[in-house]
Amino acid sequence: MSHPVSTALSWIKNAWGHRPVQDREQLAKAYRRLIESRDGQRIIADLARYTNVLNSSYAPGDAHQTLFNEGQRDVYLHIMSMARLSDDELLSLMQQP
């Protein structure tokens, strides 16, 4: 049986690693347009709070909860990386009400 992390990494590679550059660029622009909208910014700020992205994923004594927490954070971080936000832009979005 394969390790869950290895399985997840394989899935990510298959899902994103083989897309043509043009497709990745168009998708990144779509993420950016979403985040530049006022509604998109409100959603991103809410997701930052919900996923607890600024804090550690570690749940003492509970490996399953730690993995779940990290999975939540990873989705948020994927959205941010796809939008290609600078650190300042990212922090600004996370501080919105």
Buried (B, 14 or more C-beta within 10 A) or exposed (E): EEEEEEEBEEEEEEEEEEEEEEEEEEEBEEBBEBBEEEEBBEBBBEBBEEBEBEEEBEBEEEEEEBBEBBEBBBEBBEBBEBBEBEEEBBEEBBEEE
